[in-house]
Amino acid sequence: MEVGPGPGLLLGAFTAMIAEHAWDDLPMPYLTNPRVRFWFTERGWRDYGLRVAAGARASGRAYRVIRRKNPRRSLVIYRDEWQVALLPDRD
């Protein structure tokens, strides 16, 4: 999910501080590559993403949900039950 506080730059939901307590127990691996982006898995979307989207909606912020199915294995930096960290596609 990407969240924008209004016109301009899109931010990730964590950076935009959306529903801060909705994901307190979500593992946060320390990754140093600044290009890495986190995506929810299907289970992560049900367990965390829906609460984050509800927080964005309740705060009146614009947001959009982007789906990405089966990324190439070479792009996966980290994966757990709730999230996947991916390098951006070069296409």
N, C-alpha and C positions, 0 to 999 in steps of 0.2 A: 504494500500500500504506500502511496506517496501522498503527502499532505502539503498543501500550500496555504500560508496564512492570508492570502489574498493574491492580488496580481503579482507576478514575479516568480522567483525561484521556488522550485518544488523541494521539499525536505522529506526525509524519512520520518516516520511517525515517532520514533524515539527522539530524534533531534528536535522535532517540533513539540516535544513533551506532551503528546496526546495520551490520555488515559495512563498516566504514570504508574499507577498501582495495578493496572490490568496485567502486567507481566513481570511482577516482582520475582517470581520463582523461575522465570525462563533462563536457561543457561546462557551466559554471555562469554563466549570464548574470546581470548585476546588474540586478535589477528592484526598484523602490522601493515598489510597491503591496503593503501587508501582507496583502491579501485573496487574492493570487495563490497558486494551488496547482499543483504540478507533478505530471504524470502521465506514465508511460512510454508510448511508442508500442508497437506490436506488436513491432517490432525491438528497441526499448529494453528491453522486458520479457524477451525472449530473451537479449540481451547483458548486461543489468545486473540486472533485476528478479529473475530466478531466483536469482542469487547473493545478493542482498539477502534474499530470502525464506529461503534456506538458512541465512544468518547469523542471522536472527531465530529460526528453528527450533532451530539448534544452541545458541543462548544461552538457550533455554527461555522466550523472550518470546512473549506472545500477539500474533498479528497476523492481519490479514484483508486479502484482495485485493479491491479494488473495481474493476469494469470499467465503462468509460464509452465508449460508441460514438458517434462522429461528433458532437461538441459543436458548437453553433452558432458560426459564424465570428465573431460579435460578441463571444464570450467568450474567444477565443484572443488572448493577449498575446504569446506567443513560441512558436515551433515549430522544432525541428530533427529530425534523423533518429531520435533516441532519446527525445525528450521533448516534451511540450506543456505550456505554462503557461496556466492558465485562471483566469478570474474565476469565482466561484461563481454558480450559477444563482439567480435571484431567485424561482423558483417554489417 
